[in-house]
């Protein structure tokens, strides 16, 4: 009986590993794990696997559950932004409006592709600082970039923390 349970568990792990390998993004995509924490104690947090390509002008962000199920897909271009989820497809004037709807506040998604590459977004002023830079009201810590870790802290209240672990670092 124990042997059957062990074989079943091993098979389940192999299936999950194979599913993870099958969903690796194409070259040009950044992928990893994204965690958003509330700055206040007791504030809800969420996390998801992500795949991101593009820049502030046009791109795509895919969020997935730990089992590889797509939770949401955000796309944006010069015309606007779209969010596809279990609730259907919603259109927005821009990426900021999409972020407010999806995350409850204006997380600067347009800057995310640059931040995940360890550099300020060229669309707004930035100030270099120890371990990273400040931009758009956020402190971006890039000290862990060599091992695939980036953290952004919102400086205004209520604070938010966005932690990223990039795959392949």
PyMOL commands that set and color helices and strands:
alter all, ss='L'
color gray80, all
select helices_A, chain A and resi 2-22+95-103+109-115+145-147
alter helices_A, ss='H'
color red, helices_A
select strands_A, chain A and resi 30-38+46-54+59-64+70-76+81-85+88-92+126-129+132-135+138-141+149-154+160-166
alter strands_A, ss='S'
color yellow, strands_A
deselect
rebuild
show_as cartoon
